Amino acid sequence: MKKFKIKKGDVVVVTAGKHKGKTGKVLKVLRHKDRVLVDKVNEVKRHIKPTSERPGTIATKEAPIHISNVALWNQEEERKMKVGWKVIEGRKVRVDKKTDSIIDKG
């Protein structure tokens, strides 16, 4: 199984592409495709055909972004972070490489 340094619920910033600079919360990590769904980023419109129960509409939803095009965002210092791993008290945790502070909560 692939290991990623970004998890569901993390706040990330887009580092490449037409949405560069936008930040959002990770809704889902698609491990088999190396992609993430970020809230309110890379939104696409889909046309939904009308049925007998509902009228036709144009729905907006998030499209996945490649995981290499996002970075973890530090909201306090307003900067992107490089993430590393450390074993602290027998537990493997994510740490910020610049400040060596623990990212994982709990």
N, C-alpha and C positions, 0 to 999 in steps of 0.2 A: 504494500500500500504506500502511496506517495505521502510524503510529509511536507506540509506547508507551514510557514511561519505566520500566516494570516488565518484567523478563525472567525466563525459566525459571531456577529455582535461587535467586532472590532471597528473602529473608525479609521478609514483609509483615505488617501488622497490619490487622484489619478495623476500619473507621471508622464504619460504619453498619449497622443491621439487628440481628437477634436474636443474632448472633455478635460483636457489637461488643466490641473489646478483645482478641480471640483473635489469636495470632500463629501463623504457619506458613510453610512453604517452598512456593514456587510450583512446581507440578508441570507445568503446561501453560498457555500463553497462547492463547486462542481469538480470533484477530484479527478474523475475520469477524463475530463476535458481541459483541465488546468485553468479553469475560469472561476470568476466570482460574480455574484449579483450584488450591485451596490445601490442602495436606496437613492432615488431621484437623480441617478447618473445613467447616461446612455439609454434614455427612454426612446422607445419606438412606438409607432402607431400601428394598430392592427384593425382591419375592417371586419366586423362581425355581421354575418348574414341575418336577415330577419327570419324569425320563426313564428309560429302561431301564438307562442307564449310571450315573446318579447319583440320589440322593434329592432331594426338593425342599428348598430352604433359604431363609433370609432373608439376603440379602447387603447389606452396608453399603458405600457408596461416596461419594466427594465429588461434590457438585453445584457447577456453576460459580457464581461471584459476579461481579457487574458490576465492571469495573476501576475505576470511580469510587468504589467503596466500600472500596478497599484503599489503603494507603500503605506506602511502603518503611520498614522498621524498622531503626534503628541499635541493634545489640545492646550495644555498649560503653556508650553513654550512655542506653540504654533510653528512646528517644523516636522518634517518627515523623519522617521527613525529607521535605522538599520537594526535588525533583530538578530540576536544570537541566543545560544542555549547555555545554561549552566545547571549543575546539580547542586541544590542547596537543601541541606537536611534530608538527603535521600530522595528528593523530589526534583524532577527535571522541569525547569521553568524558563520562560522567555525573558530575556533581558535586553535593555537598550544598550547598544554597543558604545555609544558616546558617553553616557553618564553611568553605565553599569547598574541602573536601577531596574527592579523587577517590574515586568509589564503585567503578568498574570495576577488576577485578583482571587483570593481564596485559596 
